[in-house]
Amino acid sequence: MTPASNLASRSGSLTLKRFSLRSSTRRTWNSLEQRGASPISLVLIALCGMGGYLGIGIHGLCVILLLACLIYEFQKRLDQGMPLMQVAALLAALQWCLGPYLAFVTGITTDRYFMYVEDVTYFSFAIPGTAAFAFGLLSVGSSVKQRGLLKSVRRENFVTTGLILTGIAFAGRFGAPYVPGGLAFALHLLSQLSYVGVLYFLFSRSPYRWPLITVALFPLFRQTAESAMFHDLLLWLGLLFCFWYGMKKHSTGGKMALLVGAGIVLFTIQAVKENYRAKVWHGKEASFAGEVVEFWSSAGEMKSDEVLPNVIARLNQGWIISAVMRNVPVQEPYAEGETLVIAFAGAFVPRFLWQDKVKAGGQVNFRRFTGLNLADSTSMAISPLGEAYANFGVEGGIGLMLLFGLGFSSIYALCLRWSLARPDFLFWIPLIFYQAIKAETEFATVLNQVSKGAVIAFGVYWLVRRQVIPIFFPPIRPIQRRKRRRTGHRRSAGSATEDPASPGQLPG
């Protein structure tokens, strides 16, 4: 081979390698864009984490940029289906970063809900820890196009399935108060099946779907009105809304307007719920709608010194994390993974085999790692971020949050993959994760929810959708017409004219 041809061959080889590298890079970019998050967003999230860790006085900028990236990713997935990983990341950033930042900037405190360490100390852990968690959630995270996945699903038994699940939920809600703790949680999970039933009603195309949805959601509204506790109402209505909103494509402007409206609604609820709750708990006549009208019609109410402190206190989970950072390791040594081992064991070992199993509520870890008192009747956890610091400090805690995000999103991706062959299983996924996405829980609660929620979701799905429905409610098969040949005059030898209505053209 001549030197010229040798050079041409090498040049061609280099060109092919460059083309292959560009193609591989483009495929990776598209895969991240379609399944998890934009690579640009991931880079910005990582830079926010680095800026917070270095503590170079740009904490406010890092918090704003981190939130902007997560809001962008959330709205991008909002009309594709349930953006569960984006919701988890956004809630974490709001409660671990934005709430503490507002507390530092305004100096507003309520009782003991204040920051126990300096802002540089807090944000040098909280921002990179939150960014690591979000990076893990979005870099591996998967998403499916809800409209395409559900397009070809047979829906003739959706109403029946919804009614069965609503009945199971009623039985679970009725029986939960009368059984011991471990079994009570299982019945509590069964009681949440009514919301899965709501999704079957919603997608059933039945003319009676809205009355059925109203009946299925009635216990939720009644419970909220009687207890004046809005957590479950906001959580489940938000998740159900994501499914409904994903039925159609929406513009970016429309989605951003929706998020602004949602923010105003949440602010209003936080502002008025204390007055409403006080009236309900003291047996006074109370109207939530009346409280809302009075709040927005009175400029004095909006400027009250109680409103903003209450909103910041509810948003700020960082005061607990800062209390952990003040107390560990000065008063309490690092746990070095002890609480994680207990959390894993508690998720998979039943209570009758472990009599001293830690109960849900977070009181034990709260008292131990914050050094603050907490009544046994009050549920208050130190959050995954606070527990990560309590176990391994700053650097180890950041690494643990990255692993937590990666593990969380991997389990979610497996559930989505399973739903590709069983599209209606998409409705059951919130049952597995609805408690785990909250930023104020702890690892024991997350693992307990995911493990037991998965058992209930997969088990009941198999029982109802694969056993009860096919056996007792078999699908109605369309009657196919037999092909008929005309017996009249043949137009040509060996040919016949068939009936134009063939089986493949019949409605299925």
C-alpha positions as CSV (number, residue, x, y, z in Angstrom):
1,M,0.0,0.0,0.0
2,T,1.4,3.4,-1.0
3,P,2.0,6.1,1.6
4,A,-0.8,8.2,0.1
5,S,-3.3,5.3,0.4
6,N,-2.1,4.7,3.9
7,L,-2.7,8.3,4.8
8,A,-6.2,8.2,3.2
9,S,-7.0,5.0,5.1
10,R,-6.0,6.5,8.4
11,S,-7.9,9.7,7.7
12,G,-11.0,7.7,6.8
13,S,-10.6,5.7,10.1
14,L,-10.3,8.9,12.1
15,T,-13.4,10.3,10.4
16,L,-15.4,7.2,11.2
17,K,-14.2,7.3,14.8
18,R,-15.2,11.0,15.1
19,F,-18.6,10.2,13.6
20,S,-19.1,7.2,15.9
21,L,-18.2,9.4,18.9
22,R,-20.6,12.1,17.8
23,S,-23.3,9.5,17.3
24,S,-22.7,8.0,20.7
25,T,-22.7,11.4,22.4
26,R,-25.9,12.4,20.6
27,R,-27.6,9.1,21.6
28,T,-26.5,9.6,25.3
29,W,-27.8,13.2,25.2
30,N,-31.1,12.2,23.7
31,S,-31.5,9.3,26.2
32,L,-31.0,11.7,29.1
33,E,-33.3,14.3,27.6
34,Q,-36.1,11.8,27.0
35,R,-35.7,9.6,30.2
36,G,-34.4,11.8,33.0
37,A,-33.3,15.4,32.5
38,S,-31.5,17.7,30.1
39,P,-27.7,17.3,30.3
40,I,-27.5,21.1,30.7
41,S,-29.7,20.9,33.7
42,L,-27.6,18.1,35.2
43,V,-24.4,20.1,34.7
44,L,-26.0,23.2,36.4
45,I,-27.3,21.1,39.3
46,A,-23.7,19.7,39.8
47,L,-22.3,23.3,39.6
48,C,-24.8,24.4,42.2
49,G,-23.7,21.6,44.5
50,M,-20.0,22.6,44.1
51,G,-20.7,26.3,44.7
52,G,-22.6,25.5,47.9
53,Y,-19.9,23.1,49.1
54,L,-17.1,25.6,48.5
55,G,-19.0,28.3,50.5
56,I,-17.9,31.2,48.4
57,G,-20.8,33.5,49.3
58,I,-23.2,32.7,46.5
59,H,-25.6,30.5,48.4
60,G,-28.6,32.6,47.3
61,L,-27.6,32.2,43.6
62,C,-27.1,28.5,44.0
63,V,-30.5,28.0,45.6
64,I,-32.3,30.0,42.9
65,L,-30.4,28.3,40.1
66,L,-31.1,24.8,41.6
67,L,-34.8,25.6,41.9
68,A,-34.9,27.0,38.4
69,C,-33.4,23.8,36.9
70,L,-35.8,21.6,38.9
71,I,-38.9,23.7,38.0
72,Y,-37.9,23.5,34.3
73,E,-37.5,19.8,34.4
74,F,-40.8,19.4,36.3
75,Q,-42.8,21.4,33.9
76,K,-41.2,19.6,31.0
77,R,-42.5,16.3,32.3
78,L,-45.8,17.6,33.6
79,D,-47.9,16.8,30.5
80,Q,-46.2,13.5,29.8
81,G,-47.5,11.7,32.8
82,M,-46.5,11.5,36.5
83,P,-43.2,13.3,37.0
84,L,-42.5,11.5,40.3
85,M,-38.7,11.9,40.4
86,Q,-39.0,15.6,39.5
87,V,-41.6,16.1,42.3
88,A,-39.3,14.4,44.9
89,A,-36.3,16.6,43.8
90,L,-38.4,19.8,43.8
91,L,-39.9,19.1,47.3
92,A,-36.4,18.5,48.6
93,A,-35.0,21.8,47.2
94,L,-38.0,23.8,48.5
95,Q,-37.8,22.4,52.1
96,W,-34.1,21.9,52.5
97,C,-32.8,25.0,50.6
98,L,-35.5,27.6,49.8
99,G,-37.2,27.5,53.2
100,P,-33.9,27.9,55.2
101,Y,-32.7,30.6,52.8
102,L,-35.9,32.6,53.5
103,A,-35.4,32.1,57.2
104,F,-31.8,33.4,57.1
105,V,-32.7,36.4,54.8
106,T,-35.8,37.5,56.7
107,G,-34.7,36.6,60.2
108,I,-38.3,35.5,60.9
109,T,-38.5,32.8,63.6
110,T,-41.4,31.0,65.2
111,D,-40.9,29.4,68.6
112,R,-38.0,26.9,68.1
113,Y,-38.3,26.9,64.3
114,F,-35.1,28.8,63.7
115,M,-31.7,28.0,62.2
116,Y,-29.3,26.6,64.8
117,V,-26.1,27.1,62.8
118,E,-24.7,29.9,60.6
119,D,-25.8,30.1,57.0
120,V,-22.3,29.2,55.6
121,T,-22.1,26.1,57.8
122,Y,-25.7,25.0,56.8
123,F,-25.6,25.6,53.1
124,S,-22.1,24.1,52.7
125,F,-23.8,20.8,53.4
126,A,-27.5,21.4,52.5
127,I,-27.0,22.7,48.9
128,P,-24.5,20.0,47.7
129,G,-26.5,17.3,49.6
130,T,-29.8,18.4,47.9
131,A,-28.0,18.7,44.5
132,A,-26.5,15.2,44.8
133,F,-29.9,13.8,45.6
134,A,-31.5,15.6,42.7
135,F,-28.7,14.6,40.4
136,G,-29.2,10.9,41.3
137,L,-32.9,11.2,40.8
138,L,-32.8,12.8,37.4
139,S,-29.6,11.2,35.8
140,V,-31.0,7.7,36.0
141,G,-34.6,8.5,36.2
142,S,-37.0,7.2,33.6
143,S,-40.2,8.5,32.2
144,V,-42.9,7.1,29.9
145,K,-45.2,8.9,27.5
146,Q,-48.5,8.2,29.3
147,R,-50.7,9.0,26.2
148,G,-48.8,6.5,24.0
149,L,-48.6,3.8,26.7
150,L,-52.3,3.9,27.4
151,K,-53.5,4.4,23.9
152,S,-54.0,0.7,23.0
153,V,-55.2,-0.5,26.5
154,R,-58.5,-2.3,26.6
155,R,-60.8,-0.4,29.0
156,E,-64.0,-2.4,29.2
157,N,-63.3,-3.5,32.8
158,F,-61.8,-0.3,34.1
159,V,-65.0,0.7,35.9
160,T,-65.3,-2.8,37.4
161,T,-61.7,-2.7,38.6
162,G,-62.2,0.7,40.1
163,L,-65.3,-0.5,42.0
164,I,-63.4,-3.6,43.4
165,L,-60.5,-1.4,44.5
166,T,-62.8,1.1,46.2
167,G,-64.5,-1.8,48.0
168,I,-61.1,-3.1,49.2
169,A,-60.1,0.4,50.3
170,F,-63.3,0.8,52.3
171,A,-62.7,-2.5,54.1
172,G,-59.0,-1.5,54.8
173,R,-60.1,1.9,56.2
174,F,-62.8,0.2,58.4
175,G,-60.5,-2.5,59.8
176,A,-57.2,-0.5,60.3
177,P,-58.2,0.8,63.8
178,Y,-58.9,-2.6,65.2
179,V,-55.7,-4.5,64.3
180,P,-52.1,-4.3,65.8
181,G,-49.5,-1.9,64.3
182,G,-47.8,-3.9,61.6
183,L,-51.1,-5.2,60.2
184,A,-52.6,-1.8,60.6
185,F,-50.1,-0.3,58.2
186,A,-50.9,-3.0,55.6
187,L,-54.6,-2.1,56.0
188,H,-53.7,1.5,55.7
189,L,-52.0,0.8,52.4
190,L,-55.1,-1.1,51.2
191,S,-57.2,1.9,52.1
192,Q,-55.1,3.9,49.6
193,L,-56.3,1.7,46.8
194,S,-59.3,4.0,46.4
195,Y,-57.0,6.5,44.7
196,V,-55.8,3.8,42.2
197,G,-59.5,3.1,41.6
198,V,-60.0,6.8,40.9
199,L,-57.4,6.5,38.0
200,Y,-59.3,3.5,36.6
201,F,-62.5,5.5,36.7
202,L,-60.8,8.5,35.1
203,F,-59.4,6.6,32.1
204,S,-62.5,4.3,31.7
205,R,-64.3,6.7,29.3
206,S,-67.5,5.8,31.1
207,P,-70.2,8.5,31.1
208,Y,-70.5,8.0,34.9
209,R,-66.8,8.3,35.7
210,W,-67.0,11.8,37.4
211,P,-69.8,10.7,39.9
212,L,-67.7,7.5,40.6
213,I,-64.6,9.6,41.2
214,T,-66.5,11.9,43.5
215,V,-67.8,8.9,45.6
216,A,-64.2,7.4,45.8
217,L,-62.7,10.8,46.9
218,F,-65.5,11.6,49.4
219,P,-63.7,10.0,52.4
220,L,-60.6,12.0,51.7
221,F,-62.5,15.3,51.7
222,R,-64.5,14.3,54.8
223,Q,-61.3,13.3,56.7
224,T,-59.7,16.6,55.7
225,A,-62.7,18.6,56.9
226,E,-62.9,16.8,60.2
227,S,-59.2,16.8,61.1
228,A,-58.2,20.1,59.4
229,M,-55.1,18.3,58.2
230,F,-54.4,19.0,54.5
231,H,-51.4,16.8,53.9
232,D,-53.1,13.7,52.4
233,L,-55.5,15.9,50.4
234,L,-52.7,17.9,48.7
235,L,-50.5,14.8,48.2
236,W,-53.1,12.6,46.5
237,L,-54.9,15.4,44.6
238,G,-51.5,16.5,43.2
239,L,-50.6,13.0,42.1
240,L,-54.1,12.4,40.5
241,F,-53.9,15.7,38.8
242,C,-50.6,14.8,37.1
243,F,-52.3,11.8,35.5
244,W,-55.3,13.9,34.3
245,Y,-53.1,16.7,33.1
246,G,-50.9,14.2,31.1
247,M,-53.9,13.2,29.0
248,K,-53.2,16.1,26.6
249,K,-50.2,18.1,25.4
250,H,-49.9,21.6,26.9
251,S,-47.8,24.7,26.1
252,T,-44.9,25.8,28.2
253,G,-46.6,29.0,29.0
254,G,-49.7,27.2,30.2
255,K,-47.7,24.9,32.4
256,M,-45.8,27.8,34.0
257,A,-49.1,29.6,34.6
258,L,-50.4,26.4,36.3
259,L,-47.3,26.3,38.6
260,V,-47.8,29.9,39.6
261,G,-51.5,29.2,40.3
262,A,-50.5,26.1,42.4
263,G,-48.1,28.2,44.3
264,I,-50.8,30.7,45.2
265,V,-53.1,27.9,46.3
266,L,-50.5,26.4,48.5
267,F,-49.6,29.8,50.0
268,T,-53.3,30.4,50.7
269,I,-53.8,27.1,52.4
270,Q,-50.7,27.6,54.6
271,A,-51.9,31.1,55.5
272,V,-55.4,30.2,56.6
273,K,-55.2,26.7,57.9
274,E,-54.1,27.6,61.4
275,N,-57.2,29.7,62.0
276,Y,-59.4,27.0,60.4
277,R,-57.7,24.2,62.4
278,A,-58.0,26.1,65.7
279,K,-61.8,26.5,65.1
280,V,-62.3,22.8,64.1
281,W,-60.3,21.5,67.0
282,H,-62.2,23.6,69.6
283,G,-65.5,22.6,68.2
284,K,-66.4,26.0,66.7
285,E,-68.3,26.5,63.5
286,A,-65.7,26.7,60.7
287,S,-65.7,27.2,56.9
288,F,-62.5,26.8,55.0
289,A,-64.0,28.6,52.0
290,G,-65.0,31.4,54.3
291,E,-61.5,31.6,55.7
292,V,-60.0,31.9,52.2
293,V,-62.4,34.7,51.2
294,E,-61.7,36.6,54.4
295,F,-58.0,36.3,53.9
296,W,-57.9,37.5,50.4
297,S,-60.5,40.3,51.0
298,S,-58.6,41.7,53.9
299,A,-55.3,43.5,53.2
300,G,-54.6,43.4,57.0
301,E,-54.8,39.7,57.0
302,M,-52.3,39.4,54.2
303,K,-49.9,41.7,55.9
304,S,-50.3,40.0,59.3
305,D,-47.2,39.2,61.2
306,E,-48.4,35.7,61.7
307,V,-48.9,34.8,58.0
308,L,-45.3,35.0,56.7
309,P,-43.7,33.4,59.7
310,N,-46.2,30.5,59.5
311,V,-45.5,30.0,55.8
312,I,-41.8,30.0,56.2
313,A,-41.9,27.7,59.2
314,R,-44.0,25.2,57.2
315,L,-41.7,25.4,54.3
316,N,-38.5,25.2,56.3
317,Q,-37.3,21.7,57.1
318,G,-33.8,23.0,57.5
319,W,-34.3,24.1,61.1
320,I,-34.3,20.4,62.1
321,I,-31.3,19.6,59.9
322,S,-29.4,22.6,61.4
323,A,-30.2,21.3,64.9
324,V,-28.6,18.0,63.9
325,M,-25.6,19.8,62.6
326,R,-25.2,21.7,65.9
327,N,-25.6,18.6,68.0
328,V,-23.6,16.0,66.0
329,P,-20.8,15.2,66.6
330,V,-20.3,17.7,69.5
331,Q,-22.9,16.1,71.8
332,E,-23.8,13.0,69.9
333,P,-21.2,11.0,67.8
334,Y,-21.8,10.1,64.2
335,A,-24.0,7.0,63.9
336,E,-21.8,5.7,61.1
337,G,-24.6,3.8,59.3
338,E,-26.4,2.5,62.4
339,T,-29.7,4.1,61.5
340,L,-29.5,2.8,57.9
341,V,-29.0,-0.8,59.1
342,I,-32.0,-0.4,61.4
343,A,-34.0,1.1,58.6
344,F,-33.2,-1.8,56.2
345,A,-34.0,-4.4,58.9
346,G,-37.2,-2.7,59.9
347,A,-38.4,-2.7,56.3
348,F,-38.1,-6.4,55.8
349,V,-38.4,-8.0,59.3
350,P,-42.0,-8.2,60.6
351,R,-42.8,-6.8,64.1
352,F,-43.7,-10.1,65.6
353,L,-40.2,-11.3,65.0
354,W,-38.7,-8.0,66.3
355,Q,-40.5,-6.8,69.4
356,D,-38.3,-3.7,69.8
357,K,-38.7,-2.6,66.2
358,V,-38.6,1.2,65.9
359,K,-42.1,2.7,65.3
360,A,-42.8,5.2,62.6
361,G,-42.9,8.9,63.6
362,G,-39.2,9.8,63.8
363,Q,-39.3,10.6,67.6
364,V,-36.3,8.4,68.5
365,N,-33.9,9.9,65.9
366,F,-35.2,13.4,66.4
367,R,-34.4,13.4,70.1
368,R,-31.1,11.6,69.7
369,F,-29.6,13.7,66.9
370,T,-31.1,17.2,67.5
371,G,-30.9,17.2,71.3
372,L,-34.4,18.7,71.4
373,N,-37.4,17.4,73.3
374,L,-40.4,16.0,71.4
375,A,-43.7,14.6,72.7
376,D,-44.5,11.0,71.9
377,S,-47.7,12.1,70.3
378,T,-45.8,14.4,67.8
379,S,-44.4,12.9,64.6
380,M,-41.3,14.8,63.4
381,A,-38.4,13.3,61.5
382,I,-35.0,14.6,60.7
383,S,-35.4,14.0,57.0
384,P,-33.0,11.9,54.8
385,L,-30.6,14.9,54.5
386,G,-30.4,15.3,58.3
387,E,-30.0,11.5,58.8
388,A,-27.2,11.4,56.1
389,Y,-25.3,14.1,58.1
390,A,-26.0,12.3,61.4
391,N,-24.4,9.2,60.1
392,F,-21.4,10.3,58.0
393,G,-20.9,14.1,58.3
394,V,-20.6,16.5,55.4
395,E,-18.7,14.6,52.7
396,G,-20.1,11.2,53.6
397,G,-23.6,12.6,53.9
398,I,-23.4,14.1,50.4
399,G,-22.2,10.8,49.0
400,L,-25.1,9.0,50.7
401,M,-27.6,11.4,49.2
402,L,-26.2,10.7,45.8
403,L,-26.6,7.0,46.3
404,F,-30.1,7.5,47.8
405,G,-31.2,9.4,44.6
406,L,-29.7,6.8,42.3
407,G,-31.3,3.9,44.2
408,F,-34.7,5.7,44.4
409,S,-34.7,6.4,40.7
410,S,-33.6,2.9,39.8
411,I,-36.5,1.3,41.7
412,Y,-38.8,3.7,39.9
413,A,-37.3,2.8,36.6
414,L,-37.9,-0.9,37.2
415,C,-41.6,-0.1,38.0
416,L,-41.9,1.8,34.8
417,R,-40.2,-1.0,32.8
418,W,-42.7,-3.5,34.3
419,S,-45.6,-1.2,33.2
420,L,-44.5,-1.3,29.6
421,A,-46.0,-4.8,29.2
422,R,-48.9,-4.0,31.6
423,P,-49.7,-0.4,30.9
424,D,-52.4,0.0,33.6
425,F,-49.9,-0.8,36.3
426,L,-48.9,2.9,35.8
427,F,-51.9,3.7,38.0
428,W,-50.4,1.6,40.9
429,I,-47.0,3.3,41.1
430,P,-48.0,6.2,43.4
431,L,-49.1,3.6,45.9
432,I,-45.4,2.5,46.2
433,F,-43.8,6.0,46.4
434,Y,-46.4,8.4,47.7
435,Q,-44.8,8.6,51.2
436,A,-41.3,8.2,50.0
437,I,-41.2,11.4,47.9
438,K,-41.7,13.6,50.9
439,A,-38.7,15.6,52.1
440,E,-39.6,15.4,55.8
441,T,-39.5,11.6,56.2
442,E,-36.5,9.5,57.2
443,F,-34.9,6.4,55.7
444,A,-36.9,4.0,57.8
445,T,-40.1,5.5,56.6
446,V,-39.0,5.6,53.0
447,L,-37.8,1.9,52.9
448,N,-40.9,0.8,54.8
449,Q,-43.2,2.5,52.4
450,V,-41.4,1.4,49.2
451,S,-41.1,-2.3,50.3
452,K,-44.6,-2.8,51.7
453,G,-46.2,-0.5,49.1
454,A,-44.6,-2.7,46.4
455,V,-45.9,-5.9,48.0
456,I,-49.4,-4.5,48.1
457,A,-49.3,-2.9,44.6
458,F,-47.8,-6.0,42.8
459,G,-49.9,-8.5,44.9
460,V,-53.3,-6.8,44.6
461,Y,-52.6,-6.0,40.9
462,W,-51.9,-9.6,40.2
463,L,-54.9,-10.8,42.2
464,V,-57.4,-8.3,40.8
465,R,-56.2,-7.7,37.2
466,R,-54.8,-11.1,36.4
467,Q,-57.1,-13.4,38.4
468,V,-60.5,-11.9,39.4
469,I,-61.1,-9.8,36.3
470,P,-60.3,-12.4,33.7
471,I,-62.2,-15.2,35.5
472,F,-65.4,-13.3,36.6
473,F,-65.4,-10.5,34.1
474,P,-64.0,-11.9,30.8
475,P,-63.6,-9.4,28.0
476,I,-66.4,-9.3,25.5
477,R,-65.0,-10.4,22.1
478,P,-66.5,-8.8,19.0
479,I,-68.6,-11.1,16.8
480,Q,-66.8,-11.5,13.5
481,R,-68.7,-11.8,10.3
482,R,-68.0,-14.8,8.1
483,K,-66.7,-14.1,4.7
484,R,-69.3,-14.7,2.0
485,R,-68.8,-15.2,-1.6
486,R,-71.2,-13.9,-4.1
487,T,-72.8,-16.7,-6.0
488,G,-73.8,-14.5,-8.9
489,H,-72.0,-13.9,-12.2
490,R,-68.2,-14.2,-12.1
491,R,-66.5,-11.3,-13.6
492,S,-63.5,-13.3,-14.6
493,A,-62.4,-16.9,-14.4
494,G,-61.2,-17.9,-11.0
495,S,-62.1,-14.7,-9.3
496,A,-64.9,-13.7,-6.9
497,T,-66.0,-10.5,-5.3
498,E,-66.0,-10.5,-1.4
499,D,-68.2,-8.7,1.0
500,P,-66.5,-5.3,1.7
501,A,-66.9,-5.7,5.4
502,S,-63.9,-7.8,6.5
503,P,-63.1,-8.8,10.1
504,G,-60.1,-6.5,10.2
505,Q,-62.3,-3.5,9.5
506,L,-64.8,-4.2,12.3
507,P,-64.7,-2.0,15.4
508,G,-62.7,-3.8,18.1
